[in-house]
Amino acid sequence: MREIRPTLSFPPELLLKAQGVRVAVFDVDGVLTDGRIYIGEHGETVKAFSTLDGHGLKLLKLGGIEPVVVTGRDSPAVRKRVADLGLVHARYGVHDKLAAGEALLRELGLGWRELAVIGDDWPDLPLMARAGFSCAPQGAHPEACAAADHVTRAPGGYGAAREFCDLLLMAQGRYAELLATQMRTLDDGRQG
């Protein structure tokens, strides 16, 4: 079997800034999706999600970082995706993301320094300004990009959230270990 080694890298100063993160907040529209909202003739909302992003959220949890969805909209599509990913914490239809963030941190017994957030527009700015680490996807509103410690190479809905997850896992020193775990299969008697 060919050895797989981590090839992804981020600047050391960025990884230092992201160290100590224990919870990561994800906006949905424009971060976990491309920001477009499809509404069917009967009013149903349809959204497209990236499997890369979904696997990244699962890896975060395995790496000791709690992934949380905080979104201004509420839809069955988002609730289904959150449930499918097994996320424990989610806030839907949030109009005041700062209040939601404060409540979440109280509930988890954490401080702002331990929070990372990825957002793409003005409603995300209060969290981005207070979080220990903040990120915006490529193509986000200029104010979100300016507030971010890192702007992803990938746009929202196309791997931006995965890049954020990978960065956080690298900063915590868990990325290489999780990658190695993925290489273990039932074929060789080890489970990952």
URSUL-V304666 format. One record per residue. PSI is psi in radians with two decimals (* if undefined). OMEGA is omega in degrees with one decimal (NA if undefined). D_CENTER is the distance of its C-alpha to the mean C-alpha in whole Angstrom. Layout:
{{PSI;OMEGA;D_CENTER} {PSI;OMEGA;D_CENTER}}
This chain:
{{2.36;178.1;32} {2.40;179.3;30} {2.32;177.1;28} {2.16;179.0;24} {2.66;177.8;23} {2.31;176.1;20} {-0.31;-179.1;20} {2.49;176.9;17} {2.72;176.6;18} {2.72;178.4;17} {2.44;-177.9;19} {-0.67;-179.7;20} {-0.53;176.8;20} {-0.75;178.5;16} {-0.68;177.0;16} {-0.75;-180.0;18} {-0.57;-176.6;16} {-0.04;178.9;13} {2.58;176.4;15} {0.03;178.7;16} {2.33;179.6;12} {-0.24;178.1;12} {2.42;-179.3;10} {2.19;-179.4;6} {2.31;-179.6;6} {2.20;165.6;5} {2.88;-180.0;8} {-1.23;-175.2;9} {2.04;-178.8;12} {-0.15;177.3;12} {-1.13;176.9;8} {-0.24;173.7;8} {3.03;179.1;12} {0.08;176.6;14} {-0.21;178.1;15} {2.52;179.5;18} {2.12;178.2;19} {2.22;179.9;22} {2.10;-179.2;25} {3.00;-176.3;27} {-0.35;178.7;31} {0.20;176.6;31} {0.04;-180.0;28} {2.52;179.4;25} {2.33;177.6;22} {2.34;180.0;20} {2.62;175.9;17} {2.29;-179.8;16} {2.60;178.6;12} {2.33;175.3;12} {-0.50;174.8;13} {-0.81;179.5;11} {-0.76;-179.2;8} {-0.75;178.6;9} {-0.62;176.9;10} {-0.73;178.2;7} {-0.67;176.7;6} {-0.72;178.8;10} {-0.66;177.8;10} {-0.85;-179.7;8} {-0.78;177.6;11} {-0.53;-179.0;14} {0.09;175.9;13} {0.22;177.1;13} {2.20;-177.6;10} {2.00;175.4;10} {2.38;-178.1;6} {2.36;174.0;8} {2.23;173.8;8} {1.96;-173.6;10} {2.55;179.6;12} {-0.30;-179.7;16} {2.78;175.7;17} {2.24;178.1;18} {2.65;176.8;19} {-0.59;-179.7;20} {-0.76;-180.0;17} {-0.76;179.0;14} {-0.67;178.3;16} {-0.77;-179.7;17} {-0.77;178.8;13} {-0.77;179.0;12} {-0.77;179.8;15} {-0.58;-180.0;15} {-0.17;179.3;12} {0.46;179.8;14} {2.35;-177.0;11} {-0.63;-175.2;14} {2.23;175.1;13} {2.52;176.1;12} {2.17;-176.4;14} {2.62;176.6;16} {0.60;-176.3;18} {2.16;177.4;17} {-0.40;179.0;19} {1.61;-176.0;19} {-0.48;177.1;15} {-0.85;178.7;17} {-0.70;178.7;19} {-0.71;178.7;16} {-0.74;178.2;15} {-0.76;179.3;18} {-0.72;179.2;19} {-0.82;-179.3;16} {-0.70;176.0;16} {-0.81;-178.9;20} {-0.68;-177.5;19} {-0.12;-179.4;17} {0.63;-177.4;20} {2.91;176.7;18} {2.99;-177.7;18} {-0.62;-178.4;16} {-0.47;-177.8;16} {0.05;-178.5;14} {2.33;168.9;11} {2.61;-179.1;9} {2.52;171.9;7} {2.13;-178.3;6} {2.88;-173.8;9} {-0.03;-174.2;12} {3.12;-174.7;15} {-0.74;-179.2;18} {-0.36;-179.1;16} {-0.26;-173.8;13} {-0.74;179.3;16} {-0.66;176.6;17} {-0.74;-178.7;14} {-0.64;-178.0;13} {-0.44;-176.0;17} {-0.41;-175.1;17} {2.65;175.3;14} {-0.51;178.2;14} {2.36;-179.9;12} {2.67;-174.9;10} {2.66;174.2;9} {2.51;176.7;10} {2.67;172.3;11} {2.36;180.0;14} {0.03;177.0;16} {2.91;176.9;15} {2.50;-177.9;18} {-0.59;179.3;19} {-0.63;176.7;19} {-0.72;177.8;15} {-0.71;179.9;16} {-0.56;-178.8;19} {-0.26;-172.8;17} {2.52;170.6;14} {-0.48;-178.5;14} {2.36;172.1;13} {2.16;-174.7;13} {2.75;174.4;12} {-0.54;-178.4;14} {2.54;175.3;13} {2.89;177.1;13} {2.39;179.8;11} {-0.08;-177.6;11} {0.62;176.1;12} {0.01;178.7;10} {-0.77;-179.8;8} {-0.63;178.4;5} {-0.74;178.0;7} {-0.73;176.5;8} {-0.81;178.9;6} {-0.82;-179.4;6} {-0.75;178.9;9} {-0.81;-179.9;10} {-0.72;178.9;9} {-0.67;175.9;11} {-0.74;-179.5;14} {-0.53;179.3;14} {-0.02;-179.5;15} {0.42;-175.4;17} {-0.22;-172.9;16} {-0.94;-176.1;15} {-0.71;178.9;19} {-0.79;-179.9;19} {-0.64;176.8;17} {-0.77;178.8;18} {-0.68;178.9;21} {-0.63;179.5;21} {-0.39;-177.5;20} {-0.23;178.8;23} {2.33;-178.6;25} {2.94;175.3;27} {-0.41;-178.8;29} {-0.61;-177.9;32} {0.27;174.8;32} {-0.03;179.8;32} {2.52;177.6;29} {2.48;179.6;26} {*;NA;22}}
